[in-house]
Amino acid sequence: MRVNDLSNIWWRKSSYSNTDGGECLEVAAGLPSHIPVRDSKAPSYGTLLFEASAWAAFVDGVKQGR
């Protein structure tokens, strides 16, 4: 298994997150082939890495209401 160094990436919180501890999802850019995703309330729990094409298809589906 290849391990990616995520120590120097910049995380962006979802615009749907709120300051009251609501649904908090963070995504990061910086890896050419994968999109890191984590729970901003518990970042130490780990990170999911999605292939960039799979993440793009997911985001497109959400935008289209699927």
C-alpha positions, 0 to 999 in steps of 0.5 A: 500500500502506498502512503500519501503525505497529507501533512502539507495540504490545505483543507477546505471546509464544505460551505454547508458546514456551520459553526454549531458543529453541523455536518462538517466535511473537509476536502483538499487538493494537491494530490494529482490523482486523489481527493482527500476527504475527512471529518473536520470535527475529528480529523485524527480519525483519518482521511478517505482518498477518492480517485479524482475521477470518482470524486468528480462523478460524485460531485456532478451527481450531487449537483444534478440531484442524483 
